[in-house]
């Protein structure tokens, strides 16, 4: 559950999407893309091994994609949160500079 922020709403995404929400969404999209690339790499490098199992089920592709995505999101979350906090401070400094 995300806590509300006082960040301004930005264009793109939903009408109520904040910078923080957009950063999280874009980061998650990137993590999912990396997961898909991992699947594509395995399919290219080991086609014979995966073809036998792929006929039975494609769920391994989804499982691997989501596993990589979740791992990236879990391990990189502190970095993402630090970047969001820094950006928030920069926005506050810029706002204070305009008022003074």
C-alpha angles and dihedrals in degrees: 000000000000122000117229117257134201092233116130122256113254133201119266127050115035124349091251099044114131125207089257093052091047091050091051092047094048092045090051090049090053092049091051090049090053089051091052090049089053090054092048091049092053091047090052097043098041107026096148095052095045098041092065092055096036092067090062097047143349091204091100089068093053092043094051093044091052093043092055091043093051093046092051092047092048097047097039097043094095090054092048091049091049090051091049090050092049091049090049090053091049090051091050092049091049091049092049090048091054093049096048 
